[in-house]
């Protein structure tokens, strides 16, 4: 009678697939959990951005999710130095987004403004790093078909387009009643989550 054994290399591969899946699942789940969770917890209308949910009853969920993604990205080991640098920068960006809240409405202190600037900086770094993964790193690592490469690039393009539209709608004051930043941030996070789920071989585009 023989006992099947798992090689250390196979275990390592599975660990990285699970890590990618965890990152992707958090990305897909975060927007609906925040939006629906806030509605169930204290009602009221939609907020202007995902970051605004920091000040609601689901604020701990927002902080916990961003810090978890940050830790996972810091632990992620890519194929080369560029992979590792980008994942480290993205991880620090995610943790910064969670730890430094966006500027609240109403009367604010000097620290609130400073934290808001740091939050915006970390958020920009985080999303640009995620776009870099999708546009440059994932399509070039040799683990995928041409179809998957196209899918990753599409996800990266969606992230960048969402960021541009967030800036434009905010600067021009377009359709504020529709909460464009909230939905555009959600689309960007979903694109990031889908890319990582595909990378973790959870789904096939």
Secondary structure, DSSP 8 states (H G I E B T S, - for coil): -------HHHHHHHHHHHHHHHHHHHHHHHHHHHHHHHHHHH-----SSSGGGGGSTTHHHHHHHHHHHHHHHHH---SSHHHHHHHHHHHHHHHHHHHS----SSS--HHHHHHHHHHHHHHHHHHHHHHHIIIIIHHHSSSS-HHHHHHHHHHHHHHHHHHHHHHHHHHHTTTGGGTHHHHHHHHHHHHHHHHHHHHTTS---
